[in-house]
Amino acid sequence: MNLLKARIDDLNAVMNLYNDIIDQTENMDVYARWKKGLHPAEKMIRDYIEMNAMYILKENDVLIGAMAVTLGNDTEYQSITWKVSAKDNEAAVLHILGVHPSYQKKGIGNRLIDEAVRIAKGNKKKALRLNALKSNIPAQKFYIKKGFVYCGTLNLYAKNTGWTDFLFYEYALSI
């Protein structure tokens, strides 16, 4: 399996991956609540690609997973009381981690998290942060199992969810 930085000519394949995840993942409407055209949106993916933050995982030239790792906090992350004292530019943020349904439950999510940690450490960040919908219990359990610590909840608006609670997690990095 190869983790690669996505290029602009990967955009359609990445969108197809996320659309397959939306169409084929059981209880998507309850847990992640991703919706075609709203989240993850093509503009979002394009922006991540253009800022060199979009990563894709391939096995035998088949796209099986994707994620974005940005090298700074988003605005909403500033109001959380984090365990690790880090300025905005000292933390990385993991976004839209997704695994193709045919490859779920095979360790691909673990591999992507491990790669996100490696990317953050390689960029000398003090912490890797992320959020999950309050309704996304499977993701929360997964992140805690991987060593992330719950740090707070914010009620935020997103096009695909409306107003809802997001739980914020952090993984401390020893650099």
C-alpha positions in Angstrom: 0.0 0.0 0.0 1.3 3.4 -0.9 0.3 6.7 0.7 0.6 9.5 -1.8 -0.1 13.2 -1.8 -3.1 13.7 -4.0 -2.7 15.7 -7.2 -5.3 17.7 -9.0 -5.7 14.9 -11.6 -6.7 12.6 -8.6 -9.7 14.8 -7.9 -12.3 12.7 -9.7 -11.0 9.5 -8.2 -11.0 11.0 -4.7 -14.6 12.3 -5.2 -15.6 8.8 -6.4 -14.1 7.3 -3.3 -16.0 9.6 -1.0 -19.2 9.0 -3.0 -18.8 5.2 -2.7 -18.3 5.6 1.1 -21.5 7.7 1.3 -23.5 5.2 -0.8 -22.2 2.0 0.7 -21.5 2.7 4.4 -24.1 1.4 6.7 -25.7 4.0 8.9 -23.9 6.9 7.2 -27.0 9.1 7.8 -26.7 8.4 11.6 -22.9 8.5 12.2 -20.8 10.6 9.9 -23.8 12.1 8.0 -21.7 12.8 4.9 -23.9 13.8 1.9 -23.0 14.0 -1.8 -22.3 17.5 -2.9 -22.3 18.9 0.7 -19.6 17.0 2.6 -17.0 16.2 1.6 -17.6 18.7 -1.3 -15.5 18.9 -4.4 -14.3 22.4 -3.6 -13.1 21.2 -0.2 -11.2 18.3 -1.8 -9.7 20.6 -4.4 -8.6 23.1 -1.8 -6.9 20.3 0.3 -5.2 19.1 -2.8 -4.0 22.6 -3.8 -2.6 23.2 -0.3 -0.8 19.8 -0.4 -2.8 18.5 2.5 -4.8 15.7 0.8 -3.4 12.1 1.0 -4.6 9.0 -0.7 -3.9 5.4 0.0 -3.6 3.0 -2.9 -3.3 -0.8 -3.1 -2.4 -2.1 -6.6 -3.4 1.2 -8.1 -6.9 1.0 -6.5 -7.8 4.0 -4.3 -8.8 2.6 -0.9 -8.6 5.5 1.5 -8.1 9.2 1.8 -7.6 11.9 4.4 -6.5 15.5 4.7 -3.9 16.6 7.2 -3.6 20.4 7.6 -0.6 21.9 9.4 -2.5 24.4 11.6 -5.7 24.7 13.7 -9.0 25.7 12.1 -10.8 28.7 13.7 -13.2 26.6 15.7 -10.3 24.7 17.2 -9.2 27.8 19.0 -12.0 27.7 21.6 -11.2 24.2 22.8 -9.2 23.7 26.0 -6.5 21.4 24.7 -4.4 19.1 26.9 -1.3 19.9 24.8 -0.2 23.5 24.9 0.4 24.4 21.3 0.0 27.5 19.2 -2.2 27.2 16.1 0.8 26.5 13.9 2.1 23.9 16.3 -0.8 21.4 15.8 -1.9 19.4 12.8 -5.6 18.6 12.1 -6.9 15.4 10.6 -10.0 15.8 8.3 -12.3 13.6 6.3 -10.6 10.2 6.9 -12.4 7.7 4.7 -11.9 4.1 3.8 -13.6 2.4 0.8 -16.4 0.1 2.2 -14.8 -2.9 0.5 -11.6 -2.3 2.6 -13.2 -1.4 5.9 -12.4 -3.6 8.9 -9.0 -4.5 7.4 -6.7 -2.1 9.3 -6.8 0.7 6.7 -8.2 3.2 9.1 -5.4 2.3 11.5 -2.9 2.8 8.8 -4.3 6.2 7.8 -4.2 7.4 11.5 -0.6 6.1 11.8 0.3 8.0 8.6 -1.4 11.2 9.9 0.7 10.9 13.1 3.8 10.4 11.0 3.0 13.5 8.9 2.4 15.6 12.0 5.6 14.5 13.7 7.5 15.0 10.4 6.3 18.6 10.4 7.4 19.0 14.1 3.8 19.5 15.4 3.1 19.0 19.1 -0.4 17.5 18.6 -2.7 16.0 16.0 -6.3 17.1 16.4 -9.6 16.1 14.9 -13.3 16.3 15.5 -16.2 13.8 15.2 -20.0 14.2 15.3 -21.5 13.4 18.7 -23.6 10.8 16.9 -20.6 9.1 15.4 -19.9 6.7 18.3 -17.9 4.2 16.1 -15.5 6.9 15.1 -15.1 8.2 18.7 -14.4 4.7 20.0 -11.8 4.2 17.2 -10.0 7.5 17.9 -9.9 6.7 21.7 -8.5 3.3 20.9 -5.8 4.9 18.8 -4.7 7.1 21.7 -6.7 10.3 21.1 -8.1 12.1 24.2 -11.4 13.9 24.3 -10.9 17.7 24.9 -14.3 19.3 24.4 -17.6 19.8 22.5 -18.8 22.6 20.3 -22.2 23.1 18.7 -21.4 24.0 15.2 -23.2 24.5 11.9 -22.3 22.4 8.8 -24.3 22.2 5.5 -24.6 18.4 5.8 -25.7 18.3 9.5 -27.2 21.6 10.4 -26.5 22.7 14.0 -25.0 19.7 15.9 -22.4 18.8 18.5 -18.9 18.1 17.4 -16.5 16.3 19.8 -12.9 17.4 19.6 -10.0 15.0 20.2 -6.2 15.3 20.5 -3.2 13.0 20.1 -0.1 14.3 21.9 3.1 14.0 19.8 6.5 13.6 21.3 8.8 15.3 18.8 
